[in-house]
């Protein structure tokens, strides 16, 4: 009775397994189907590779080509040149496997077109007037023609279309989006694509691949191409490419593949040569292409990757390919550079490019060697399943092990051997996996019922697994993969040894600033022992740190968050640097005292952290600006410029490691009670000018020279700091109307929102020299609008009005440095430094008479032919002389009330009869050139003119404030002076205290309250006023103008 019951159970189980495998075969279950595909990959290695065709050549747009000819996408004129070269080599067919579905987005072309149209309109308006003045228009007409020629040369679409048309043998790809139409009308294809349709009816036994959308080339290209074919490559469900679709269906029409079109053109066959030879074969005259029931054809690979002959596009363009190499060949052009061309996994496991798969498809058709799936393949597969099912249901329950195992082995070898023979010898694919899966599952289940696992064996297996997890966890921790280490440790019981391992893992996570993950590790320990060491305190602190709270300033997040967490006892790191403590906070981030453990050097580390609501594009822009600071100052190696050691990014924190300096700036020396001796001031300013000359020769403009950005170190040397708003002229992106800098020290061109060069720094240095010598700024006013108006339009006062003891020799230098006209100002900082050295020698009695310097000559010299200081060839470096020893201390200057500066300073006369100093004499500029330059200058002024809404500006004294307000609160540590100013952080007073009181921030001394919610700054001075804070990173200022009706200064309300 028991024996019958046992047999009945085994028969029932065998029947259930057989039905399950049969259902999987019908539904093509993912797991078993994947196993079937892997079996195909295994068998393909035993089949002899097909011989490759020498008629196929591959032209790669590889990494070398991209590096030499520029980033992709190339201008389409380069692709056109490549087609022209291939046509010149005598290629029979050129298959360009690059999609040109969108028009070329050429911003230069759009700008040239706009400039040509504007210039044409202005020239037409002024043509009659210029003729009356007898001014020749030939040069202007030639310039207009040059613009038109440039526009035509930039129109890459027209150039490429012409090359495709002239070649006459270019095949272009298209792409069908696979899918089953749900009754909706499909988008019609272009009229030029109708000729590509395959005529004739298809077999009803074959389900051709369907599509719901089509991506075709631009009409300019498709209408002149020799043919167009689809280039769809659809991998199987495991991501491997084993087959291609010779034809695809769009609506009720059928279109051939890219490879078939290339072969048709190569064999000079007409379009009606396509057709159906039988129910399972697609024909191109004598070439037969077998198609399985899914409408695809298996690929027969000719060898590993790199089998087909290939050449670089760079070699073709350079003419380095042998002349007969491409003659009468099928040339396939496409992208293979990493990151540009897509790679596909093939059955051998290698990565093939799309060009190699296309070449394989073409080679299979030409050689007529395919992997096929016959129509009777599914019947044979059902037979395999039936044989295995009979064995599982009727054989295993009644056979002993010594008979069942050999019989199962015979069935296994019979099914597998039949499939392998058909595959290797006949090129036919019949999967044995479903039958073998039934045999394997049923046999293992039967044996499992007869095997007994002892408890001892289980414990042994578990013990080995625990030890393995522990060793893997330690290995991952040693390699820095802390997450994987924690995952392995969690699988081990929490004994005393495991607690120690987990605690050390948490400490490693703290050092890596993975606070939330470290808290999770300590919580895992606390699940069994909450009092283990100090994990309770750590969990509380780390949870706050993980949420972004700032310890020492609890409640601040985003850009105010610090990497230093007090109370943990673990020093954090940024890159390779150990963070010792926080030094101060600035506009873009926080500055820390760090240590380089490799060379035991202390450094200042400036960090940048983004707000939580900053989007990706804005974060990228801020990070680029941050590292541009390092690029600006890091390339400047000069004894008077702060040094940058390193820059990098650690997780979400960008940082710059720079020189740690101790000293104070020159702001205190601008007070009348603390004025320095004249000789020392001139020496210091001369050193700054020499440093600026070095920076200008490197293409860097500081833009914010002032006493607060000049540090006097304890050893007596100077450092220029705060290159935070410096720009590299070669990549300048300054927009017209944007003002960066400190108002009282701005140059007129900065006030007017113009693009600036090194002469703006010279003006700011002149303001600094004026203030250091007199204790007064040359331009003061009650409001920013009035101040900027005076800078732009009112001459500076005579410095001797504020300090009568000022030496005569220094006044012409100040006057020339503060000249409104750029051409009357010092053209290079080297010139200013040279004159300052001369003045210094005169002041100490070692030089002849002073050098005459003309400030406002009657006829200004012609401007140098240069756009900015970056285009001037760098001058040889000036040998820096040691600072002159100052004479005996001079008695303090008698303090007298400063004289009210006049509304307009009288023009300064030349100090001698010598000609004025100028970069280019008048004789070097032809008259016609001056007239044309004047006309073009007027033309630029017309183009730049725009209407601006006007409003009144709040009245207050902002002479020492920066216009580019970046943050609304700052703090400073009383330790060693951190180089906050070096990289874009506004200057900070050592005795200034910032109190954070909830929604408002109070700054003493200035009597300033910053309301964060209302975004308003309230400053108490002679009159109270509010300034709305800008939401963006930098505020924008539009220069004032004089209203002719009210004679008042008006400013833009923006």
Beta strands, then each sheet from edge to edge (+ up, - down):
strand 1: 56-61
strand 2: 93-96
strand 3: 170-178
strand 4: 210-215
strand 5: 227-230
strand 6: 243-244
strand 7: 247-250
strand 8: 253-256
strand 9: 274-278
strand 10: 281-284
strand 11: 287-290
strand 12: 297-298
strand 13: 310-312
strand 14: 330-335
strand 15: 343-345
strand 16: 351-353
strand 17: 573-574
strand 18: 577-585
strand 19: 590-596
strand 20: 601-608
strand 21: 644-650
strand 22: 653-658
strand 23: 663-665
strand 24: 700-701
strand 25: 710-713
strand 26: 718-720
strand 27: 727-728
strand 28: 950-951
strand 29: 994-997
strand 30: 1000-1003
strand 31: 1008-1011
strand 32: 1016-1019
strand 33: 1025-1028
strand 34: 1041-1042
strand 35: 1049-1052
sheet 1: 5+ 3+ 2+ 14+ 1+ 13+
sheet 2: 5+ 3+ 4- 7- 8+
sheet 3: 6+ 12-
sheet 4: 9+ 10- 11+
sheet 5: 15+ 16-
sheet 6: 17+ 18- 19+ 20- 22+ 21-
sheet 7: 23+ 25- 26+
sheet 8: 24+ 27-
sheet 9: 28+ 35- 34+
sheet 10: 29+ 30- 31+ 32- 33+
end
